[in-house]
Amino acid sequence: MELPLDSAFAIFDAQDSGCVSYGVEASGRRWFVKTATTAWSRRSLLRAARFHAAVRHPAIVRPEHVLDGPTLVYPWHDGSVLNHATTHGSDRSALHRFQQLPLRDVEAAIDTILDAHLAVTATGYVAVDLYDGCFLYDFHARRLRLIDLDEYRPGPFTLDTDRLPGSRRYMAPEEFVRGAVIDQRTTVYTLGRTIHHLLDSPHGWRGSRNQQQVAVRATTTTPADRYPDVVALAAAWRTTLPNP
């Protein structure tokens, strides 16, 4: 597959991941092409390729081609990343716009994220580095997709570094403790923070009291006090939704 990177219509080169990505047109289609520039980012993209080979869900954008390098070639999807984080800072203007959508649209997006993570955990993976920069939202189609899940790993596992990569706004306490067990309860915490941030707004909490209680339990400091797995979290969340 020939990828004309020199004529890319978009270049993303200000991420701290060590990856450089391009929007290109080839074979009559638009593609998002992700390349590695460091040893660390090469390991990350190899991890991403293994993850996408194992996990499938309509909301998770998967590479259609994995080339030498590695280079991951994804289908291009229009939309806005809710947190456009670069080495220059974070632009959360899309998140603020999202937080003003009708509540039903926000609830549907959260449900999509939870449903995708039912597929993730069913294959034995746990979420690492999930945050609002992974949420690509098409405001015209009212559709959310998950992108950049490069750090997801088989679990449970024991943390052998001082911390995992990720946003402190979404990370569980154990992700900062060498020797801690990272398992589905860690993913539950991150998803609880997702519920909190997406239902929050500059004017305060937009969700129901029951939805707030779900988020609070999911983000309890002690893992044993959280929902035991994503299945239980998703079930609790869905009891808070109004009837269709």
Residue pairs with C-beta under 8 A, 6 or more apart in sequence:
1 26
1 27
1 65
1 67
1 73
2 26
3 22
3 24
3 26
3 31
3 33
3 71
3 73
4 24
4 25
4 26
5 22
5 24
5 33
7 24
8 22
8 23
8 24
8 33
9 23
9 24
9 25
9 30
10 22
10 23
11 20
11 21
11 22
11 23
12 20
12 21
12 22
13 20
13 21
14 86
14 87
14 88
15 21
15 85
15 86
15 87
16 86
16 87
17 41
17 44
17 150
18 36
18 37
18 38
18 40
18 41
18 44
19 34
19 35
19 36
19 37
19 41
19 44
19 45
20 35
20 37
21 32
21 33
21 34
21 35
22 32
22 33
22 35
23 30
23 31
23 32
23 33
23 76
24 30
24 31
24 33
25 31
29 75
29 76
30 75
30 76
31 73
31 74
31 75
31 76
32 73
32 74
32 75
32 76
32 77
33 71
33 72
33 73
33 74
34 45
34 63
34 71
34 72
34 73
34 74
35 45
35 69
35 71
36 42
36 44
36 45
36 69
36 70
36 71
42 69
42 70
44 150
44 151
45 69
45 70
45 71
45 72
45 150
46 70
47 150
47 151
47 152
47 153
48 63
48 72
48 149
48 150
48 152
49 63
49 66
49 70
49 72
51 125
51 149
51 150
51 152
51 153
52 60
52 62
52 63
54 123
54 124
54 125
55 119
55 120
55 123
55 125
55 152
56 62
56 119
57 115
57 116
57 119
57 120
57 146
59 112
59 113
59 115
59 116
59 144
59 145
59 146
60 116
60 119
60 120
60 145
60 146
60 149
61 74
61 75
61 77
61 136
61 145
61 146
61 147
62 74
63 72
63 73
63 74
64 73
64 74
64 75
65 72
65 73
66 72
66 73
67 73
74 147
77 136
77 138
77 145
78 138
78 140
79 136
79 137
79 138
79 139
79 143
79 145
80 94
80 97
80 136
80 137
80 138
80 139
81 94
81 132
81 133
81 135
81 136
81 137
81 147
82 92
82 94
82 95
82 98
82 132
82 133
82 135
82 136
82 137
83 90
83 91
83 92
83 94
83 95
83 131
83 132
83 133
83 135
83 167
84 90
84 91
84 92
84 94
84 133
85 91
85 133
85 167
92 132
94 137
95 132
95 197
96 201
96 202
97 139
98 106
98 109
98 137
98 139
98 198
99 106
99 198
99 200
99 201
99 202
99 206
100 201
101 139
101 142
103 206
103 207
104 242
105 142
106 198
106 199
106 206
107 207
107 241
108 142
108 144
109 135
109 137
109 144
109 198
110 194
110 195
110 198
110 199
110 237
111 237
111 238
111 241
112 144
113 135
113 144
113 146
113 191
113 194
114 191
114 230
114 233
114 234
114 237
115 234
116 146
117 127
117 187
117 191
117 230
117 234
118 230
118 231
118 234
120 126
120 127
120 152
120 187
120 230
121 184
121 187
121 229
121 230
121 231
124 154
124 155
125 152
125 153
125 154
125 155
126 152
126 153
126 154
126 155
126 156
126 157
126 182
126 183
126 184
126 186
126 187
127 149
127 152
127 186
127 187
127 190
127 191
128 151
128 152
128 153
128 164
128 165
128 166
128 175
128 182
129 149
129 150
129 151
129 152
129 164
129 165
129 166
129 167
130 149
130 166
130 170
130 187
130 190
130 191
130 194
131 166
131 167
131 169
131 170
132 167
132 170
132 194
132 197
132 198
133 148
133 167
134 146
134 147
134 148
134 149
135 144
135 145
135 146
135 147
136 144
136 145
136 146
136 147
137 143
137 144
137 145
138 144
138 145
151 164
151 165
151 166
153 182
155 182
155 183
155 184
155 186
156 181
156 182
156 183
156 184
157 181
157 182
158 179
158 180
158 181
158 182
159 174
159 175
159 177
159 178
159 179
159 180
159 181
159 182
160 178
160 179
161 178
162 176
162 178
163 175
163 176
164 171
164 175
164 176
164 182
166 175
169 193
169 197
170 190
170 193
170 194
170 197
171 189
171 190
171 193
172 185
172 186
172 189
172 190
172 219
172 223
173 221
174 180
174 181
174 182
174 186
174 223
175 182
175 186
181 223
183 223
184 228
184 229
184 230
185 223
185 224
185 226
185 227
185 228
185 229
186 223
187 230
188 218
188 226
188 227
188 228
188 229
188 230
188 232
188 233
189 218
189 219
189 220
189 223
189 226
191 218
191 230
191 233
192 214
192 215
192 216
192 217
192 218
192 219
192 226
192 233
193 215
193 218
193 219
195 207
195 211
195 214
195 215
195 218
195 237
196 215
196 219
199 205
199 206
199 207
199 211
199 212
199 215
200 206
205 212
207 215
207 240
208 240
210 239
210 240
211 237
211 240
214 233
214 236
214 237
214 240
217 225
217 226
217 227
217 236
218 226
218 227
218 233
219 226
220 226
227 233
227 236
